[in-house]
Amino acid sequence: MNPILTPEQYASVSAYDLLCAAEQGFAGVDHRFLHALVDDSEKTIPDLVRFGMERRPDAREDLTEDLVQIFRHLRTPLAVPF
């Protein structure tokens, strides 16, 4: 997979892969990015939590605040581990 994602690809990759791409600067954090993560939240929540719990020393961007805002929007107890 090409690490650089176009907005048209956001919905077709896993939430985890999308977050990893954004963390490295290979995907933009915009409305299309957010929709890819929240439109089918039952499918994406496990990846969101997994990504949030991991620490990656090679990260270029810190998405912690973005994840907090996404979980606030989703209002799900499944985010508690994060």
C-alpha positions in Angstrom: 0.0 0.0 0.0 1.2 3.5 -0.9 1.7 5.3 2.5 0.3 8.5 1.0 -3.4 8.5 0.9 -5.7 10.6 -1.2 -9.0 11.7 0.4 -10.9 9.4 -1.9 -9.1 6.4 -0.2 -9.9 7.4 3.4 -13.1 5.3 3.6 -11.5 2.3 1.9 -8.6 1.7 4.4 -8.9 0.6 8.0 -9.2 3.3 10.6 -5.9 2.1 12.1 -4.1 2.5 8.8 -5.7 5.9 8.2 -4.6 7.1 11.6 -1.1 5.7 11.0 -0.9 7.6 7.7 -2.1 10.8 9.4 0.4 10.4 12.2 3.2 10.3 9.6 1.8 13.2 7.6 0.6 11.0 4.7 -3.1 11.7 5.1 -4.7 15.1 5.9 -6.9 15.5 9.0 -10.0 17.1 7.5 -13.7 16.5 7.3 -13.2 13.5 4.9 -10.8 12.0 7.4 -13.2 12.5 10.3 -16.1 11.1 8.3 -14.1 8.0 7.5 -13.6 7.5 11.2 -17.0 8.3 12.6 -19.6 7.4 9.9 -19.3 3.7 10.8 -18.2 3.9 14.4 -19.0 0.3 15.3 -16.4 -0.7 12.8 -13.8 1.9 13.6 -13.9 2.2 17.4 -11.7 -0.9 18.1 -9.0 0.6 15.7 -9.3 4.0 17.3 -8.8 2.6 20.8 -5.9 0.4 19.6 -4.2 3.3 17.9 -4.7 5.5 21.0 -3.3 3.0 23.4 -0.1 2.4 21.4 3.0 4.5 21.6 5.0 4.9 18.4 8.3 6.7 18.9 8.6 7.5 15.2 5.4 9.5 15.1 5.6 12.9 13.3 2.3 14.2 14.6 0.5 13.6 18.0 -3.1 12.7 17.3 -4.1 12.4 21.0 -6.2 15.5 21.1 -7.9 14.5 17.8 -8.8 11.1 19.3 -10.2 12.8 22.4 -12.4 14.9 20.3 -13.5 12.0 18.1 -14.4 9.9 21.2 -16.3 12.9 22.7 -18.3 13.1 19.5 -19.0 9.3 19.5 -20.0 9.3 23.2 -19.3 5.6 23.6 -18.2 3.7 26.7 -16.0 1.6 24.4 -13.5 4.4 24.5 -12.9 4.1 28.2 -9.6 2.1 27.8 -8.2 5.1 25.9 
